[in-house]
Amino acid sequence: MAANDSESAEPSAPLTEAFLRHAETLVRALAERVDGRDERAILSPEVDAALRSLETHLDGRESAASEDLSALLARTHLERLRLLPEGRNHAEVEPCLKWFARVRRTNPSRVPDSIRATLDDSPFHEGWEEFGDPEWLSSDELDDRTNRLEVLFHQASTDPNPEGPEIDPATARTSQPDPVRAVRYASNLAAHLTTRYEQREHRPDLDRAIGLGRWIVASPETTGLVREAATTNLANALINLAEATSDVAALDEAVDLFATLSSERGNAADFANLAVAYLARFEAGARGADLDHAVDSARAAVRRTPPEDPSSAARLSNLGAALRAAFDWYADEDLLDEAVEVGREAVRQTRPEDLDVARRLTNLATSLTTRFERRRRREDIDESIDLGRRAATAGPATGHAARVANLASALHLRGSVYGRIEDLQEALALARATAQSLPNQHADRVDLLVNAAGTAMSWFDWTGDRAAVLASVELGEAAAAAAPDNPRGATVHSNLSMHLLTAFEATEEIDQLHNAYKHAQLGVERAGEQVGPIALSNLSLAARMLFEQLGSAVHLQVALQAAEEAIALCPHDHPDRSAYLSNLGLCQFRAGLFDEAVDSTVQAYEITDPCNATHAAYAANAARMLSEHPENDRAGRAHTLWREVAASLAAPTPLRIEGLVETARASVKTPLEAAQLYRQALALLPAAAWHGIDPQSRTRRLSPWQGLARDAAAVVLEVDGPRAALPLLDGSLSQLWSRDVPAATEIDALRHAHPDLADRFDLLRHARTAPTSHHRPARSNPPPD
């Protein structure tokens, strides 16, 4: 989830000759004042006229002034304040503080210490209605500024109430209509309304902002900088509308507006905004041409921006977001490395006190997470999480939920890959709490619910806790209910299908399996032409499991075809190709294509990093297939694979137990080795069904190993005698010792003989059966991806 830095129109070009001449007058007067050649030049009628002209031109649109222009105006007023006699200089105080307030927002080092101290005690802070950016205001301040701008617009407008809410006459003073000021106030008001919509998802605010934007652009009073700024604000509001409603026409209009500005002026800000619009349209419609235009426009913006320009960091960060999207589309790792590189430079160029630092941190963190998914370099995900924490605690209210979603996603990924249970717990808590704090229509709510559902599923993978998988289904269904009907929403349904499949395995409720197949189909259908291998592989998995339950040949054919299509769409060097090959192998096996199934599954095993938990899972799949057809020394190959699974420290605990047991059974001719393998398998049972999950889940996790203690004890009895075999039987029984209340007669007998021991027994029994999510499993082996 990228964080884009959209920009308002800059007053840098083209400017009128008069505007430039007035600015040069102020610069010359300040230089003469500093050099001491003419200290009073700053008070000349020429300077006075230039100052009034510049500020009249910017009246109502002060936030569009660049840092340099703001600093020039601030310094001019400061020098006039110092030179004018006491009493005559009061008029300089307010504009001096206002312009320095604007400068302090972007570069505090340019504000004199004395002014900085005065600003802290003045009303002209960063949130001042015409100098501060609305996204940095608190909720109450944003309401106050918006209401104030409504009044100002109402006062200046020739229409007593042009398309806006009713204004209380008691709040407005009598004034003459001023169409020029009305346009400027309307532009500022539209920006505030758009920001309030982004924070609260209150649709009337967005509709009002778009209506104002159209009115401003169409007004004959709208010219120059005001028109350019209004066009930019209107396009940004249209992008918000498209994200909320999947309105492609709104995106098309936004792209056209930015394209017109870039063709008319062609400055860096226009190309940067055009890149944002193209990227938004690509994310909505997944058209490669839009992505190419986004990258090209972002590069053009960076080329046109000097490194010392305050906007350089924002444009680099936006380029990084576009490059990361291009990597996802083209699988070109050079693009991903470049995204990280430009993201780092954007963060490096951003001062710590810069209020936009959160966006830059988020974009870099997301690129690092993407690269970790590709290459599994631990330093990338660690850095991503560190950056994500900084971003989540900084920045404006706008976009906060998206930053939390990115952090939760990175924590979930690290927790899943490296078995960090604390990461999974934190990710689940962050995503769930933030999702619950958002209104139902908020666009980021879906992403947070998806994150929470995926994290709950990873928690289940580690612990086998039935409650976790049911929670993942509940969260996934909430996300699917709110997901848009487009390729982005298709992914939500596809993810939910996997949660439902796992829930079926945990509960054996056939309705879960049917729902999984339904949502997997929705994931493919809604993706349309942009369907990817993940959605197809998920559909294949759901169809295959339905075949296994119902014996339906139709479902088996769907499973096989979808698996083959997934492989065809997946690049040969993609890290998920092994998962798709493994799924294809299982489908082929069910279809009776034994040789093809073994080839696909062994290939999945061979191309997977041995340090990855899925390597052991694919080895186990191949071993099971080979064991069913032991001819031609396939049994020997299966035995080798099972040994590898048994020895894998990265494999999930249940899989290691299976590997140890299969290896032990194949080693009956060497009883000493078989006894040792059985002992290792029994020792892992507590980790397979740890006491932090409910008794029903523990029973389900232990049920595949019924008879294990008996077989192990028989081998150990032969090797080491009854004294060594008896503890194995007793230890296996203790795995479910406290699942149910022991027989009342046994407790009564114990209480009669040893009351204190009976009380301690009860305390221990209750402690072991009480479910909690705060325990940590006995082992930390990452589950398969």
N, C-alpha and C positions, 0 to 999 in steps of 0.2 A: 504494500500500500504506500504509494509514493506521496511525498509532500511537495507540491509545486509552489514556487514563488511567482505568483502572478503580479504584474506590475501595472501601475497607472501610467497614463501618458506622461512623458517627461517634458518639461519646458525647455528642452535643450535645442531642438530644431524641428521645423523651421521657426525662427523667431522674427518678428518684425524688425526692421532697421531701427525704428525708434526705441524699441525695447533694448536692443543691444547698445545703442548709443547712451541710453540712460544708465545702463549697468556700467559701461565704461566710465561715465562721469563719476559714479560713486567710487569705483576702483582708483581713479586718478586722484580724487579728493582724499581718500584714505591714505594713499601713498604719500601725498604731500604732507598730510598731517603727521604720519609716522616719521618721515624724513626731517620734519621741522622746518621745511621751506615755507609753508603757509599753513599754520595751525588752524586758521579760521576759514580755510577753504571749504571745510565741511559744513559751514553755516551759510554758504553762498546761496543766492536765489536759484542758481542753476542746479545745485545739489538738492535743494528743497523741492524744486519742480520734478527732478528726476525721481526722487524718492516717492513723491506722491503718485507719479505716473505708474511706477512699477507696482506699488502696493494696490492701486486701484485696479490694475490689470489682474492681479492675483486675488482680489477680494472674493472671499467665499471659496477659493480653491487654493488656499495656502499650502495644503498638504501635497500639492503637485509640484511645489518648488523643490529644486535640487538642493543638496546639502550646501554646495558652494554659493548658490544664490541666497539661501537662507542665512548663511554665515555673513555674506556681504551686507545684507539688510540689517542683521543684528549688530554688526560692528559699526555701521553708519549711525544707527540710533544711539549706540553706546557712546561714541565720540561726541555726538551732539548733546547727549545728556551731560557729559563731563564739561563741555565748553559753555553751554548756555547758563546764564545766571540762575540762581536759586529762585524758584517760582515760575520761571519761564520754561524750565526743563521738564515739568511734570508730564507734558504730553508725550515725551520720549520714553517714559518708563514702561508703559504697557507694550508698545510695539517692540521695544528692546527685549523684554522678557519673553514675549511670544515667539519671536524669531529664534532666540537662543534656546527656547524649549524645543523647537523643531530640530535645531542642530544637535542638541544633546541626545535626542532619540537615536541618531545615526552615528554620531561621533562625539562622545563626551569630552575628548581631549581638546576639542576646539572651543570649549566654553571656559572662560576665565573662572578661576576659583571663586572670586567674589560673586560673580553672577550665578554660579552653580549653587552657592549657599543661599542666595536670595530666591532662586527658583524653588528650592525645597520648601520655602515658606510662602510661596505665591500660588495663585490658582492656575497658573499657566504651566501645568505639568504635562506629561506626555499624553494625557487623556483629554486635553482641551479640545472643545468640539470641532474646531477647524484646523488644528495643527496636529493633533494626535490621530493615529490610525484607529478606526473603530474596533478592530479585532482585539486590541489590547485593553479595552475597557472592561470593567466588571459588569455584571448583569444589570445592576441598578444604574451605573453610570451610562451604559449603553442606552437604557430606556430614557434616561434624562436627556441625553444628547439628541436622541432620535426625536423625542417630543419637542425639544427646543428647535430643531431644524424644521419640523413640521410647521411650527408657529412662524419662523422666519420666512419659510417658503410661502405660507399663507399670506403673510403681510406683503410680500413683494410681488405676488402674482396678480395679474389682471383679472383672473378668474377667482371669485371668492372662495372656491373650494375645488380646484381642478383634480378630479378623480381620487382624491384622498379622503381620509377620515374627517369627520366633523371636528372643527376647532372651536373650543370654548372661547367666545368673544372676550370673556373676562381675562383670558391669558394673553391676549394680543393687544398691542398698543396701536393707535391709529397711525397709519403711514400711507404715503402715496405709492401706488403700484410701480414696480421697477422691473420690467421684463428681463433685463440683463442679470440683475441680482437673483431674480426668481430662477433662472436657468442654473446659476451657480449653486444656489441653495438646493435645488432639486437634485443636482449631480451628487452633492455631498450627502443628501438624505438617502439617495438610492444606494450609495456605498454602505451607509449605516444599516439600512434595511436588509441588504444582502448579508452583511455580517451577522445580524441578529438571526436571520434564517439559518445560516450555517451553524449557529450555536444551538438553536432550539427546534429547527425543522418546522417552524410555523409557516405554513404555505402562504397565507395572505401577505406576509412580509415579502416573500419572493415575488409574488404576482405584482405587488405594489411597486417593487424596485424595477421590474421589467417594464411596467406601464410608464413609470417616470422616465426610464431610459429611452423608450421609444418617443415620448413626448419631447425630451431634450434634443435628441438627434434630429427630430423633424422641425424643431423650432427655428424660425429665421434669426432669432437672437443668438443662436448657438454657433460660435465661430472659434477658430484657433484652438488654443489649448483646452478650453472648456469642451468643445466638440470632441476632441481627441480623447480626453479623459472620460467623457460620457459614453463614447463608443466602447472604450475598454471596459468600463463598469457594466454596460449592458451585455457585452459578450460574456463576461465572467458570470453574470446572473443567469444567462442562458445555459451555460455549462452546468450550473447548479440545477437548473430545471431538468436538463437531460439526465443527470445522475439520479434525480428523484423519480422521474417518470419514464425513462428510456425513450424520451422524445428525440428521435433522430433529426427531425426538422430543426429543433432548437440548436443541436450541435452544428448542423449545417450552417445555420445563420451565424453562430458564433465564429466559425471558421471563416466565413465570408467577411465578417466585420473586421477580424484581425488581418485577413489577407488584404483587404482594402487599405487599412492603415499602413501595412508594411510596403505595399506598392506605391502609396502616395508619399510616404516619408522614408521608409527603409532604414529606420534607425534600429539600434540594438534592442530597445524595449519592445518594439513592434514584433520583431522576429522571435523574441523570447515568449511573448504572449501567444503568437501564432503556434509555436511549438507546443505549448500547453494545450491549446485547443485541438490540434491534430492528435496529440497523445490521448486526450479524453475521447475523441471520436474513434480512435483505434481500440481503446479499451471497451467501448460500447459495441462496436461492430466488427472488430478483429479483421480489418482490411490492411493488408501489408503496405499498400500505397500510403495510407495515412501514417503508418509508423515510419516509413522512409522520409516522408515530409516532416514529421516531428523531429527526427534526428537531424535532418538537413537544416531546418529552421533553428534548432538549438545550437548547432555548430555555427551558423551565421551570426547568431546573437553573441556568442563567445568571441568570435573573430572581430566583431565590431566594438568590443568592450575592452578598454585598456585595463591592465591588471590593477592599477591604482583606483579605478572607478569603484565607488561603493556598491554598485550593482553587480560587480564581477562575480562575487561569491554566489549570488542567487542564480545567475545564468549558468555557472558551472554545475551547480547542484541540479538544475533542471535538465541539463545535458546528461548528467549521470543517470537520472530517472529514465530518460528516453533510451539511453544505451542499454540499460538493464532490461527494458522491455524488448529491445531489439535482440538481445541475447536469448530471452525466453522464446522469441519467435524463430530466430535463425540458428540457435544453438552454436553460435560462434563465440568461443571463449575469449578471443581477443576483445570483443565488445564488452564482455563482463569485466575483464581486467581494466579496460579503459574507464568503465563506469566507476570502479573503485578508485582509480587514480584521480579522476576529475572530482569525485566526491571528497577525497582527502584534501585536494587543493581548495575546494569550496569551504571546508571546515577550517583549513589553515588560514584562509583569508578572512574568516569571520571572527570578529573580536568577541571575547567571552561575554561582554556586556551587551552585545547586539541582540535585539529582541527577536530576530529571526533565526537565531542559532539552532533552535529546536528543529526547524525544517531541514537544515543542512545535516544535522546529526542523524535525523531519521532516514534521509535518502542514503547516506553512506552506510548506516546500519543495515538497511534493507539489501543493499548491494552485497555487503559482506555475508549476510545470511544466505543469499542466493548462491554465492560462491562456495560457501560451506556445503550447501546441499549438493553442489556439483563435485567438489573435491575432498570434502571431509577433512579440512585442515582445522584443527582445534582452535588455533589462534584467531581464525576468522570469526567463529561463532562467539568466542569469549569477548572479542572486541565489539562485535555487534551488540551484545547484551549490555556491555558497559556504556556504549553510546546510546542505546535505547533507554537505559535508566536516566541518563542525563536529559534526553529529549522529553521523557515523560514527566519530569519534574520542572521543566522549563517551558517557555512559550506561552502563547495566548490560549484562551478557552477554545477558540476555533481550532479544530484538528486534534484536540487532546485525545479523544477516543481512538482516533486512528493511530496515534503514537503508542497508546497503551496496547492496541491490538498487535502492532508490530513487535513490541517488546514481549508480549505474551507468546506470540508465535515463535520467536527466537528461543525463549526459555523452554517452550514445549519441545522444540527440535533438539536442543542440547540435552534435555532430560531424557528424551526417547533414545537418542543415540548412545549416550554415555551412562545411562542408568542413574541419573541424578534425580532422586525422588523429590528433593526439595525444590528443584526447578519445576517439576510437574505440578507440585502443590501450589507454588507461587503463580504459575501461568494460569491454572484453573481459577484461582481466587481472583486474580486481576481481571481476566476476561469476563468471568461471570458477573462480578460486582459492577464493572463498567457497563456491560450490556444492560443490566437491570436498571442502571441510572439513566438510560437514554429512552426517549419516546419511541413508541413502536415503529414510527415511520423513519427513524433516523437511519441514514445509509450505512453508517459504521456499525450499527447494531448487528447486522447480519454477519459481518466479519468477526465480531467479538463472539457471537454465539457459535460460529463455526470453530473458532479457536478453542473455546471452552469444551465443545463436544469432542474435538480431536484429543485434547489433553485428558479428558475423562477416559477416553478409549485407551490411551497410552497407560494410564493408571491401571486400567483393567489388565492390559497386557502384562504388566509387572506383577500384579497381585492376584488376579483372578477374581477380584471382588465383584460379585454380581451386581451390587448396587451401582458400581462405577459404569458398567456398560449400559444399564438402564438410564442412568443420568445422561450418558452421551447420546442416547436415542432421544430423550426428552429435549435436550438442547439442540440437537440436529433438526428435529421436527419444528421447533420454534424458528430456527434459521430458515428452513425451507418454506415455511408459511409466509415469511416476510421477504423472500428472495425475489428479485425481478425476473420476468419471463424473457431472459436473454442468455447469451453464453456465460455471463458471470453467474447468473442464477442456476444455470445448468450444473455448474461445479458443486453447488450446495446440495443439490439432489443426489449427485453421484457420491459425494462424501457420506451423506446419510445412508445410502444403500449399504455401505461397508459397516457402519455402526449397527444397522439392523441385522446384517448377516452374523456379526459377532454375538448380538443379543440372542439370535436363534440358537447358536451353538451353546450359549450359556443357559438358556431356558427351555430349549426344544419346543418352543411355541411356533407352530407352522405359520401362523399369521405374520410373524416377524419376517419369515423367509419370503412370503408373498409380497409384503410391503417393500422388502429390499429389492426384489426384482422390479417392482413398479417404479421405484425411485431411480434405479439404475437406468431403466428405459427413458425416464424423463430427462436424466442427465445427458443421454445421447441425443434425444429428439430436440431438446431446447438448444443444444450446441449447434445443431444444423451442420452446415458445411465446415464449421470451425471445430468439429469434434476432434478431440485428441486421444492419444493412446490410453491415458488414465481412465477416461470415461468408458471406453470400449472394453478395457480389461476388467473394470468393475462389473460391467454388464455380463461379461463372459463368466466371471466368478459366480454371480448370483444365478445365472441360468444353469451352470454346472451343478450347483448345490440343489437347485430344484429338480434337476434330472436325477440326482442321487437319492432324493426323497420320494419322487413320484414316478420315476422311470419313464418320463416323457421324452420321446425321441426328438420332438420339436425343440424342447429346451436344450438338449445336447447339441443340436445343429446350430442354434443361436450362440451357444457358448463357444463352439469351435470356430465359427465364422468371425465372431467379435474378437476372439483371441488372435486369429490370423491378421485381422485388420489392424489391431493394436501394434503388432510387430512390424507390419508394413509401414506404419506411420512413425515409428520410433527410430531415431538415428542410431547407427551401430555403436557409437561411442557414448551414448546416453547412459547415465548411471542407473536408470530404472529399467533398462532393457532386460536385465537378468530377471526382474520380477515378471515382466510380460512373457518371457520365455518359459519361466517356471509354470505360469498359469496355462500357457499353451500346452506344455507337456502334460499337465494333469488332464486337460480336455482330451488330448489325443489318447491318453491312457484309457479314459472312460469310453472312448469311441472304438477301442480295440486296436488302435494304431500303435502297437507296442514299441517297435523299433524307432518310429518317429518320436514317441513320447520320451524314450530314454535319451535320444540325441538332444532334444530340446532341453530336458532337465539337466543333463550333464553339462551342456553348454552354459546354462544359467549358473551352475556351480563354478565352472571354470573361469568365467569372466568376472566373478565377484571377489572383492578384496577379502582374503582370509580373516582379516581383523573385523569384518562386518558380521553382525549376528546373522544376517540372512544367508551368509555362506554356509553355515551349519544347517540351516533350514533346507536349502537346496540340496545339500549332500544327503540329508535324511530322505527327501523326496525321491532322489535317484536310488538310494539304497532300498527303499520300500519296493520300487518298481522292479529292480534287479532281483530282489528276494523272491518275487512271485514267479519269476522265470529263471531258475537257477542254472539252466543249461549253459554250456560253453564258458564255464568258469565265471559266470555272472555272480554266483554266490560269493566267490572270492573277492570280486570287486565290491560287492555290497558290504562284506565284512570290513574291508579297508575303509570304506566311507563311514560305517558305524563307529569305527575306532576314532576317526577324526572328529565326529560329532561328540563322542564321549569325552575327548580331550579338550574340546573347545571351551575356553573361558568366556568367550563372547556369546555363546549360545544361551538361550533362555533355559531356565532350570528344568522345566518339564522335558525339553528336547534332550538335554544332557542325560537325564535319567533314562529316557528311551534308548539313547546311544549306549549307555553303560549296560543296560539290561540285554539289549540285542547282542552286544559284544560278549557278555558273560555267557549267554546261551550258546553262542558259537564257540565258546572256549571250554566245553564240558570235558574235553579230553585232557585239559590241564587244570585240574581242580583248584590248585593254589591260586592261579590267575583268576579263575572264575569267582572264587570266594572273595578275593580282593575287590573285584569289580562290583559284586553284589553289595559288599559293605559300603562302597562309595555311593551306590545308587540309594541305599537306605538312608545314608547320612544327608542326602539332599532332599528327602521328603519334607522336613520342616520348612525349607525354603520354598517348596512347591505349594504348600498350603499353610502359610504363616498365620499366626493367631490374630493379626490385625484385620482379618476379613470375617464375614459372618459364617456361622457353622454350615449353612447350606452351600456356600461357595467353597468352603474347605472340603466338604464331602465330595462335591463335584470334581475338584482338583485331584483328590486322592483316588477316586473310583477307578481310573485306568490301571492302578497299581495293586488291585486286589490279587492276592496270591504271591506278591513279590516277596514278602517276608517269609512265607512258607518255602519258596524256591531257594531263597538265600540261606535260610536256616538249614535246609537239606544239604546244600553244598558245604557249608561251614561245619555241619555235623560230621560229614565225611572227613574233612581235613583236620579240624581242631577239636572235635568232640562236643558233647552236650553242654558243657560249661560255657563254651563260646557261642553255641547256637541259640540257647535259651534267651539271652539278652536281645538278640535280633527280633525274636517274636514279640517279646515284651515291649521293646521300643516302638515297633510298628503299631501295636495296639494303642500306645499312648498318644499317637497322633490325633486320635479322635476321643481321647479319654474324657475330656470335659465338654464334649459337644452337647451331650444330653445330661440331664440330672441323673446321677448314679442311683442304683436301686436303693429304695428307702431303708430296707433292712440292713444294708451295708453301712449307711450313714448312722442309723440308730445304734448299730453294734459298736461302731467307732466312738460315737458320742458317749455311750455308756461306759466304755473302757477308758477313753482319753478325751474328755470334753474339750480341752484346749486344742488338741490336734484336730478335732472335728471342726472347731471354729476356724482354725487356720486353713483347713481344707476348703471350707466354704468360700473364704475370702479369695483363695487362689483360683478356685473354679470360676467364680464370678469375674475375676480380673482377666482370665484367659478367654472367656466367652464374650466379654463386652466388645462390640465392634467399635473401631475408631479409625479415623483417617490419618492419625498422627504417628502411627508406628512406621518403622522402616523395615523393609524386607531383610531377611538374613543375608541375601546376596545382592550384588549390584551388577547384574548382567543385562546389557541392553536387549530389549525385545527386537524382533525382526521389524524392518521398515514396513 
